[in-house]
Amino acid sequence: MNQRDPPLPMPPYATVAERRARDLQFVRRVHRMRMLGTVLCALPIASVLAERGVGWPLWAVMVFNAVGWPLLANCLCRRARDPARAQFRCLTLDAAASGAWSAAIAVSLAPTVLFVTMATADKIAAGGWRLVKRSSLALLAGFVLAWGLLGWPFEPRASDRTLLLCIPFLFVYTVALSVVTNRLGQRIRVQNRELERRNRTDPAMQVANRPYFEQVAAEALARFQRTGRPAALVLLDVDHFKQVNDRHGHAMGDAVLQRIAALLRDSVRESDLPGRYGGDEFALLLVDATLPQALEVAERIRRETAALRFDGASSLSCTLSLGVAAASPQDPTLDAWMRSADAALYRAKAAGRNRVVAHAPAPPGDPAPQSNSTSTG
């Protein structure tokens, strides 16, 4: 991940406020881990400093690093024009501090290995390998500079007390980092599921869009061809929809379509799929449904639509024309199946609208399938 990019991607149409809110979430997440990490790091550092008998200036720097620096970094990041980029700079400074403290404790082996390992792990979690590369250079620079200023101290052996004080950092920080990473992963999975849902849903009608509907319908047809498991398609069109828009306005036209879409969602089983096929035309996939069962569902939808009433337009009523086609060996492709349902829909309109018409497959030996009317008006 590019260090200039926030940890969670945003769509290109996201507003400035949305991007900043996302960046501030990242800042808060890193701040909590920084506060925990600097306090836990201070324990083995304090043990080594006490053993080496260093003066008060180094103790003062340690206290500031443990308590003051996390608060300062959080304030700077929250006030920055680009909070995420500022946080990445602070993470690089964290790495430099880890290197400097490794030098200050005379390269005491256990704490030094622990600092380097955890500094690398949390940089991977926060920004990936590109951040690790920059932070590793900062850690090395901080170590060399501090080590030289302090006279190249080297006492790698750690006391039992120092080893014991490494345990809280090793255990608590590792668990906390795992929890944060897991929560972030869960959030990404939720966002991916929501993105997938949006990609297959018509946003205005809250039913399947045409590409997703055709994908599922093609799978149902393939299943019928393999196993004989029945399925049926229903295509439906709002009668004289242009007149609704002309007389009552496009807002009312949208309300009509939304009510019909809601009716479709409520009228079918969870295994079925309603979809918007285009404009004022909807489609319905009924799985495990024979032609008589599909006709029954279509007729119920037709009646319930005719009974709809709309606030602000007491004189408005709308009707549907519906064409039904069961999956058939004579429809080898989805396009052929759709044409069969569309032919039935055309016959429903030609017969006077507000009715259901079923497509009847041609008998064996007759290459021309027909649409037989089972209309109700």
PLY file of the C-alpha trace (Angstrom):
ply
format ascii 1.0
element vertex 377
property float x
property float y
property float z
element edge 376
property int vertex1
property int vertex2
end_header
0.00 0.00 0.00
1.25 3.43 -0.89
2.11 5.37 2.24
0.18 8.33 0.95
-3.00 6.26 0.67
-5.32 5.74 3.67
-5.57 2.14 4.87
-9.12 1.66 3.54
-9.80 2.62 -0.09
-12.60 5.03 -0.92
-14.62 5.30 -4.13
-13.48 8.07 -6.49
-16.74 9.97 -5.92
-16.28 10.15 -2.13
-16.58 13.65 -0.71
-13.78 15.47 1.08
-15.66 15.06 4.37
-15.99 11.30 3.83
-12.31 10.94 3.06
-11.31 12.95 6.13
-13.66 10.93 8.36
-12.07 7.72 7.06
-8.56 9.11 7.66
-9.44 10.16 11.21
-10.61 6.63 11.97
-7.17 5.42 10.93
-5.55 8.07 13.14
-7.63 6.98 16.14
-6.81 3.32 15.58
-3.06 3.96 15.41
-3.20 6.33 18.40
-4.64 3.62 20.66
-1.94 1.18 19.61
0.79 3.81 20.00
-0.35 4.65 23.55
-0.32 0.99 24.51
2.99 0.25 22.81
4.99 3.16 24.24
3.85 2.44 27.81
4.68 -1.27 27.54
8.04 -0.50 25.87
8.94 1.77 28.78
9.00 -1.18 31.19
12.11 -3.01 29.85
13.70 0.32 28.90
13.34 1.58 32.48
14.83 -1.67 33.79
17.95 -1.32 31.64
18.33 2.40 32.33
18.17 1.73 36.08
20.78 -1.00 35.79
23.09 1.29 33.80
22.60 4.22 36.19
21.92 6.84 33.48
21.20 10.48 34.32
17.83 12.22 34.54
17.81 13.64 30.95
17.41 10.16 29.46
14.71 9.36 32.01
12.88 12.52 31.02
13.08 11.57 27.33
11.71 8.12 28.17
8.73 9.58 30.06
7.98 11.96 27.20
8.21 9.14 24.66
5.89 6.93 26.72
3.21 9.52 27.53
3.77 12.83 25.77
4.66 11.67 22.26
1.44 9.66 21.62
-0.67 12.67 22.64
1.41 15.06 20.54
1.34 12.78 17.50
-2.43 12.37 17.77
-2.92 16.14 17.98
-0.68 16.78 14.97
-2.42 14.14 12.86
-5.94 15.29 13.72
-5.09 18.88 12.80
-3.23 18.02 9.60
-4.77 18.70 6.20
-4.07 15.06 5.30
-4.42 13.09 8.57
-3.47 9.73 7.08
-0.28 11.04 5.51
0.65 12.77 8.77
0.07 9.53 10.65
2.40 7.66 8.32
5.09 10.25 9.05
4.54 9.71 12.76
4.79 5.96 12.30
8.16 6.49 10.63
9.24 8.56 13.65
8.05 5.72 15.90
10.45 3.41 14.08
13.30 5.88 14.49
12.53 6.04 18.22
12.64 2.24 18.43
16.12 2.30 16.92
17.26 5.07 19.26
16.02 3.22 22.36
17.75 0.05 21.21
20.99 2.07 21.28
20.12 3.73 24.60
19.74 0.34 26.33
23.18 -0.68 25.01
21.71 -3.15 22.53
20.29 -5.32 25.30
19.44 -8.29 23.14
15.95 -9.35 24.26
14.35 -5.87 24.31
16.12 -4.89 21.07
14.86 -7.94 19.19
11.39 -7.36 20.61
11.36 -3.69 19.58
12.54 -4.40 16.05
10.10 -7.29 15.58
7.04 -5.42 16.83
8.01 -2.24 15.00
8.06 -4.26 11.78
4.79 -6.07 12.56
2.74 -2.98 13.30
4.11 -1.19 10.22
2.97 -4.12 8.08
-0.47 -3.90 9.69
-0.66 -0.14 9.20
0.82 0.40 5.78
2.26 -2.73 4.21
5.75 -3.41 2.95
6.39 0.05 1.52
5.92 1.52 4.98
8.14 -1.23 6.42
10.90 -0.26 3.98
10.87 3.41 4.98
10.41 2.71 8.69
13.29 0.20 8.67
15.60 2.85 7.24
14.37 5.28 9.91
14.93 2.66 12.63
18.49 2.04 11.42
19.20 5.77 11.21
17.83 6.35 14.71
19.92 3.51 16.08
23.19 4.61 14.48
22.73 8.27 15.45
21.79 7.56 19.08
24.43 4.88 19.46
27.13 7.23 18.26
25.96 10.10 20.49
25.93 7.80 23.53
29.46 6.47 22.88
28.64 3.11 21.29
27.47 1.28 24.44
27.17 -2.50 24.03
25.84 -4.78 26.78
23.72 -7.40 25.00
23.04 -9.59 28.03
19.66 -8.84 29.61
18.92 -9.35 33.30
16.12 -11.61 34.51
14.12 -8.54 35.53
14.44 -7.03 32.06
13.37 -10.31 30.48
10.31 -10.48 32.73
9.37 -6.88 31.88
9.50 -7.77 28.18
6.66 -10.26 28.63
3.80 -7.72 29.02
4.82 -6.01 25.78
5.25 -9.31 23.96
1.87 -10.68 25.06
-0.43 -7.67 25.44
0.72 -5.73 22.39
0.68 -8.81 20.15
-2.86 -9.70 21.22
-4.03 -6.10 20.82
-2.49 -5.87 17.35
-4.20 -9.11 16.37
-7.55 -7.81 17.62
-7.19 -4.57 15.66
-6.16 -6.43 12.52
-9.08 -8.84 12.87
-11.59 -6.02 13.34
-10.20 -4.24 10.32
-10.47 -7.44 8.30
-14.09 -7.87 9.40
-14.85 -4.30 8.42
-13.31 -4.84 4.99
-15.34 -8.01 4.52
-18.55 -6.16 5.43
-17.69 -3.37 3.02
-16.92 -5.89 0.27
-20.26 -7.60 0.81
-22.05 -4.25 0.68
-20.16 -3.31 -2.49
-21.09 -6.64 -4.04
-24.74 -6.08 -3.09
-24.71 -2.62 -4.64
-23.10 -3.91 -7.81
-25.98 -6.33 -8.36
-28.87 -4.16 -7.13
-30.81 -1.41 -8.86
-30.29 1.45 -6.38
-33.66 3.12 -6.97
-35.83 -0.01 -6.90
-33.81 -2.19 -4.49
-34.23 -5.27 -6.66
-31.66 -7.05 -8.82
-30.29 -5.10 -11.76
-30.34 -6.57 -15.25
-26.78 -8.02 -15.40
-27.16 -9.83 -12.08
-30.68 -11.02 -12.90
-29.48 -12.48 -16.20
-26.56 -14.18 -14.46
-28.85 -15.93 -11.96
-31.44 -16.74 -14.64
-28.75 -18.33 -16.81
-27.69 -20.50 -13.86
-31.31 -21.57 -13.31
-31.64 -22.50 -16.98
-28.40 -24.49 -16.88
-29.64 -26.30 -13.78
-32.89 -27.16 -15.58
-30.93 -28.51 -18.53
-28.76 -30.69 -16.24
-31.34 -31.95 -13.77
-34.79 -31.04 -15.05
-35.37 -28.82 -12.02
-38.17 -26.44 -13.09
-37.95 -22.67 -13.27
-40.06 -19.91 -14.77
-39.55 -16.38 -16.00
-42.08 -13.59 -15.65
-41.65 -10.33 -17.57
-43.99 -7.52 -16.59
-44.56 -4.02 -17.87
-46.51 -1.11 -16.39
-49.41 -0.32 -18.69
-49.41 3.20 -20.18
-46.58 4.28 -17.90
-45.82 7.31 -20.04
-49.26 8.68 -19.21
-48.49 8.35 -15.50
-45.41 10.53 -15.94
-47.23 13.02 -18.17
-50.26 13.43 -15.90
-48.74 13.08 -12.44
-45.06 13.92 -12.90
-41.87 11.89 -12.89
-41.69 11.85 -9.10
-45.01 10.02 -8.96
-43.83 7.74 -11.78
-40.81 6.80 -9.68
-43.10 6.19 -6.69
-45.23 3.83 -8.80
-42.19 1.83 -9.86
-40.89 1.67 -6.31
-44.24 0.39 -5.02
-44.30 -2.30 -7.69
-40.72 -3.29 -6.88
-41.65 -3.56 -3.20
-44.69 -5.65 -4.12
-42.48 -8.00 -6.13
-40.08 -8.40 -3.20
-42.97 -9.21 -0.86
-44.75 -11.56 -3.25
-42.05 -14.14 -3.83
-40.00 -16.59 -1.82
-36.46 -15.92 -0.67
-35.17 -18.32 -3.33
-36.87 -16.34 -6.12
-35.38 -13.22 -7.66
-37.17 -10.02 -8.71
-35.24 -7.63 -10.94
-35.56 -4.42 -12.89
-35.08 -5.18 -16.55
-35.17 -1.63 -17.85
-37.35 1.47 -17.58
-40.79 0.40 -16.37
-40.16 -3.28 -17.12
-39.46 -5.80 -14.38
-38.53 -9.47 -14.42
-39.13 -12.27 -11.97
-37.26 -15.57 -11.72
-39.22 -18.32 -9.98
-37.14 -21.36 -9.12
-38.72 -24.78 -8.58
-41.89 -23.39 -10.15
-43.93 -25.04 -12.88
-45.88 -23.02 -15.41
-49.21 -23.26 -13.48
-47.47 -22.16 -10.27
-45.81 -19.25 -12.06
-49.14 -18.20 -13.56
-50.68 -18.19 -10.10
-47.91 -15.92 -8.77
-48.16 -13.61 -11.79
-51.94 -13.33 -11.44
-51.63 -12.46 -7.75
-49.11 -9.72 -8.58
-51.43 -8.37 -11.28
-54.38 -8.16 -8.86
-52.38 -6.57 -6.05
-50.91 -3.98 -8.41
-54.36 -2.99 -9.66
-55.41 -2.45 -6.03
-52.55 -0.06 -5.23
-53.43 3.50 -4.28
-51.03 6.43 -4.08
-51.00 9.39 -1.69
-51.37 12.69 -3.49
-52.90 11.09 -6.57
-56.25 9.59 -5.58
-57.27 9.11 -9.20
-54.13 7.19 -10.10
-54.28 3.45 -10.57
-51.92 1.28 -12.54
-52.07 -2.13 -14.12
-49.56 -4.65 -15.38
-49.16 -6.82 -18.42
-47.28 -10.02 -17.64
-45.71 -12.71 -19.81
-44.74 -16.07 -18.31
-42.42 -18.72 -19.75
-41.33 -21.92 -18.06
-37.86 -23.29 -18.78
-38.12 -25.60 -21.76
-35.78 -27.75 -23.87
-36.84 -25.52 -26.78
-35.11 -22.59 -25.06
-31.44 -23.67 -25.14
-30.09 -20.24 -24.18
-31.08 -17.46 -21.85
-31.78 -15.19 -24.81
-34.23 -17.76 -26.19
-35.93 -18.12 -22.81
-36.20 -14.35 -22.48
-37.66 -14.12 -26.00
-40.31 -16.64 -25.04
-41.34 -14.59 -22.00
-41.17 -11.38 -24.02
-43.40 -12.88 -26.72
-45.98 -13.72 -24.06
-45.71 -10.17 -22.67
-46.26 -8.75 -26.17
-49.41 -10.86 -26.55
-50.69 -9.62 -23.20
-50.31 -6.02 -24.39
-51.85 -6.76 -27.77
-54.84 -8.42 -26.11
-55.71 -5.28 -24.17
-53.18 -5.16 -21.28
-53.87 -5.82 -17.57
-53.58 -9.56 -18.06
-51.26 -12.56 -17.74
-50.28 -14.58 -20.80
-48.27 -17.80 -20.75
-45.89 -18.92 -23.44
-46.71 -22.43 -24.63
-43.78 -24.38 -26.10
-44.35 -25.78 -29.56
-45.22 -29.48 -29.70
-42.50 -31.87 -30.92
-41.93 -31.56 -34.63
-43.31 -28.00 -34.77
-40.36 -25.57 -35.02
-42.45 -22.50 -34.28
-43.30 -22.08 -30.58
-46.48 -20.19 -29.82
-47.74 -18.02 -27.00
-51.11 -19.18 -25.70
-53.18 -16.75 -23.70
-54.25 -17.63 -20.19
-55.19 -14.04 -19.59
-57.31 -12.49 -16.91
-58.39 -8.93 -17.13
0 1
1 2
2 3
3 4
4 5
5 6
6 7
7 8
8 9
9 10
10 11
11 12
12 13
13 14
14 15
15 16
16 17
17 18
18 19
19 20
20 21
21 22
22 23
23 24
24 25
25 26
26 27
27 28
28 29
29 30
30 31
31 32
32 33
33 34
34 35
35 36
36 37
37 38
38 39
39 40
40 41
41 42
42 43
43 44
44 45
45 46
46 47
47 48
48 49
49 50
50 51
51 52
52 53
53 54
54 55
55 56
56 57
57 58
58 59
59 60
60 61
61 62
62 63
63 64
64 65
65 66
66 67
67 68
68 69
69 70
70 71
71 72
72 73
73 74
74 75
75 76
76 77
77 78
78 79
79 80
80 81
81 82
82 83
83 84
84 85
85 86
86 87
87 88
88 89
89 90
90 91
91 92
92 93
93 94
94 95
95 96
96 97
97 98
98 99
99 100
100 101
101 102
102 103
103 104
104 105
105 106
106 107
107 108
108 109
109 110
110 111
111 112
112 113
113 114
114 115
115 116
116 117
117 118
118 119
119 120
120 121
121 122
122 123
123 124
124 125
125 126
126 127
127 128
128 129
129 130
130 131
131 132
132 133
133 134
134 135
135 136
136 137
137 138
138 139
139 140
140 141
141 142
142 143
143 144
144 145
145 146
146 147
147 148
148 149
149 150
150 151
151 152
152 153
153 154
154 155
155 156
156 157
157 158
158 159
159 160
160 161
161 162
162 163
163 164
164 165
165 166
166 167
167 168
168 169
169 170
170 171
171 172
172 173
173 174
174 175
175 176
176 177
177 178
178 179
179 180
180 181
181 182
182 183
183 184
184 185
185 186
186 187
187 188
188 189
189 190
190 191
191 192
192 193
193 194
194 195
195 196
196 197
197 198
198 199
199 200
200 201
201 202
202 203
203 204
204 205
205 206
206 207
207 208
208 209
209 210
210 211
211 212
212 213
213 214
214 215
215 216
216 217
217 218
218 219
219 220
220 221
221 222
222 223
223 224
224 225
225 226
226 227
227 228
228 229
229 230
230 231
231 232
232 233
233 234
234 235
235 236
236 237
237 238
238 239
239 240
240 241
241 242
242 243
243 244
244 245
245 246
246 247
247 248
248 249
249 250
250 251
251 252
252 253
253 254
254 255
255 256
256 257
257 258
258 259
259 260
260 261
261 262
262 263
263 264
264 265
265 266
266 267
267 268
268 269
269 270
270 271
271 272
272 273
273 274
274 275
275 276
276 277
277 278
278 279
279 280
280 281
281 282
282 283
283 284
284 285
285 286
286 287
287 288
288 289
289 290
290 291
291 292
292 293
293 294
294 295
295 296
296 297
297 298
298 299
299 300
300 301
301 302
302 303
303 304
304 305
305 306
306 307
307 308
308 309
309 310
310 311
311 312
312 313
313 314
314 315
315 316
316 317
317 318
318 319
319 320
320 321
321 322
322 323
323 324
324 325
325 326
326 327
327 328
328 329
329 330
330 331
331 332
332 333
333 334
334 335
335 336
336 337
337 338
338 339
339 340
340 341
341 342
342 343
343 344
344 345
345 346
346 347
347 348
348 349
349 350
350 351
351 352
352 353
353 354
354 355
355 356
356 357
357 358
358 359
359 360
360 361
361 362
362 363
363 364
364 365
365 366
366 367
367 368
368 369
369 370
370 371
371 372
372 373
373 374
374 375
375 376
